[in-house]
Amino acid sequence: MRANICAYLLLLLGLALPVLSGVCPDPGRFPPTCRCDEDVEDEETLPSRIFDWWYVVRIDITDCQLDSLAPPGEVAFSGLEDKLEVLEITSSFNEKNQLTKIDLGHLRQLRELDLAYNTITELSNDWFARGPTSLAAVSVSNNKIQRMGDRAFATLVNLEQLSIDGNRFGPIRRSMLPRTADQLEILELDDNALTSIPDNLFTGMPALTELTIRTNGITHLPERAFKPIWSQLEVFDVRENPLECDS
């Protein structure tokens, strides 16, 4: 990790030594990897077992220069399979060290994942092929995504919020989202290269109440597409689209 450019914020919430203790451990007992010092040598990969013996439910990695989340052949965040609930990795991968794939299927308790402001130009079907199905909130906002797999988020059947705004992809297909999306409440598609809305995009979304598709290239809002959700929407933002209001 390059200490001169890395503001490494690692929030370890829910630490318990022992697990049944209701108090946080003394800061002096934190592992040394929880801070950046001027004397730290260049290190751009997280050790896979960095959190062994720690009961960590939230990790926030911000403004780091990372090449990968684990050494080759090892599993990221090993030891937190049944502990980690919230993972935020933001502004830590750029054009020179892009995040090309992530596999968090082993984190069975993970509910929130934030990967905003990294450089992810392609989000393939492999990213969430193994889930985890526990995910309720996912953000890949502002990543310059140009291509997405036709089943990119299909396995995440418990999604309540999906934010894929601030990218460059288009078109969007219904198959990219879970076939059963009855818990999805918020869908953010702003600032992309969308020019149309498929007729079946919102089928199977009985809980959707907030939809934002601002700043795209959409010219028409087909009645067939919006009919399944129109009466339940509480927030609908379609500003800054070249809409043709001719019928």
N, C-alpha and C positions, 0 to 999 in steps of 0.2 A: 504494500500500500504506500502510495507516495504521500508522505506526511505534509509536504509543502503545498499540495493542492487538495488534499482530502479532508473534508470536514465530516468526520465519521461519527454519526449519532446512532448509537445502538441502545435502544430502550429495552431493558429487560424487565418486563412487568410480570408479576406473579412468581418471582423467584422464591423458592422455599427450600431451605436446608435446615432441618429435614422438610419433606413435602408437607407434613401436617402442621408445620409452624405457621402462625398467622402474621409473622413479622418479616420484614425484608432483611436480608443479610447485611452485615457491615460492608460499606463500600470497599474497604480494604481487602475483602475476600473476593471481589470481582476478578475474573480472569484478566490478564494484562491486555488481551485483544479487544477489550471494551473501550480503549482509548487510543488516540494517536499521539505519539511523541515525536519531537524533532529528530531523535536518534534512531527512529524505526527505519530499517532498510526497506528498499522497494519490495512490496509484496502485493500482488494483484489478484490472488486467489484465496478464498476463505478456506481454512482447514475444515475438512468435512466433519470432524468430531469436536469442533471448537466448544460445543455446548454440553459435552458429556458431564453428567452429574448435576446439571442445572435444570431446574424446572422453569422453562421459559415459555410464556404464552404469547409474547409479542416481540417482534424484531423490526427495527426501523433502520435501514441503511440508506443514508442520504449523502449526495455529493462526494462519492468515492470514485476512484478510477479502478474499475474491476475488469479483469479479463474473463473470469468464470466464477461460479459459485462453489466449486469444489475441484480438487485436483483430478486429473484424468483417471477414469475408472472408478472413482469414488462417488458416493451419494451425498448431495448437499443437505446440510442440516440433519445429519444422521444423529439419532438419539432423541429426536423431537417428534417422532412419528405420532405419538398419542398425546402430545402436549401443545405444540404450536398452534395458535388460533388466528393470529394476525401477522402478516408479513408485508412489509413495505420496502421496496427497493426502488428508489427514485434518483434520477440524475446521476447514475453511476456507470452507464455504458454509453459510449459515443460512436462516431463513425469509424474510428480506428479499432475499437474493441467492441463490436456489436454483440448484443445478446441474441444469438441465433437459435437457441432452443432452451427450454426449461422443462424439467420433469419433477413435479411436486406430488405425484400420485401417492407417494408413501406417507405424506403428511395428512393422516386420516381425520384430524380435528381442525384443519385449516378452514376458516370461515371467510376471511377477508384477505384479498391479494391486491396490492397496488404496485403496478410497474410503470407508473407515469413518468414522462420526461426522460426516458432512455432512448436509444436509437434501435428500433426494431423495424426493419424494413419489410420483413415477411413473417407472418404468424401462421405457421402451417398447422395441419391437423394433428401433428405429433405433440404439440405443446400440452394439450389437455386430454390426450387420448386415454390416459389412466386417471383422469379426474384431477384432484380428489372431488368426489361428488358432494362432499361437505361444504364446498364453496358457495357462499351466499352473495358475496360482493366481489366483483372483479373490475379493475380499471387498467386499461392499457392506453390511457389518454396521452396525446401529444408525443407520439413515437415515430412519426413519419412512415407509418405502415402503408405500403403500396399494394401488397397482396395478402389475402387471407384465404386459408383453406376452406373448402366448401362445407366442412364440418368442424370449423375451428373451435366452437364452444358447445358443440352438440352433446357432449357427455355431462355437462354441468347442469343436471336436472333440478337442482335446488337453488338456482340463481334467483336472487331478489333484486339485484342491481347490476347492470352491465354498462360500463362507460368505455366507449371506443371512439370518443370524439377527438378532434385535433389530429387527424391522420390524413392519408391521401388515397385511401382505397375506394374502390367502387367497381362493379355494382355490389349490392348486398343481396344475399339469398336467404330464404327461410331456413334452408338446411344448415346454415352456419350457427343457428341458435338451437337450443334444446327442443326436441320434438314435443316433449311435455314441458311447457314453460308456465305451469299454472301458479307459480309463486313469483314470477317476474313482475316487479312493480315499477321499476325505473329503467328506461332504456335511453342512452345518450348517444346520438349519432352526429352531433354537430361537427362542422368544419372538416368535411371530407370531400370526396369527388363523386357523390351520389347524384345521379341525374333522374332517377325514377324510383318508385316504390312498387315492389312486386305485389300482385293482388293477394297473395297468400301470406305476406310477411307477418301479420299480426294474428293469424289463426292460432288457437290454443293458448291465448294469453288473457285469461279471465281476471287477473289481478293487476294488469297494467294500468297505472294511473298517471304516470309522468312520461312523456315522450318529447324529446327535443331533437330536431333535425335542422337546426339553424345553419346558415352559411354553407349551403351545398349548391348544386346546379339543378335542383328539382323544378320542373315547369308545371307539373300536374299532380293533383292529389286525387287519385282514383277512388271513387265511392266504394267500390267493391273491397279495396284494401282496408279502408278505415271503418267500414260498417261494424266489424266485430268488436271494436274498442271505443267507438265514438261516444257512446252514452256513459262510459265509465271514466274517461279521461278527466283529470283535474288540472293538469298542466300540459299544454301543447304549444311548442315554440317552433314556428316555421319561418321566422324572419330571415331576411337576407337570402332569399331564394328567388330566381327569376320566374315567379309564378305567372301563368297565363290565365287570367280570370275571364275566360270567354264563354263559360257555361256554368 
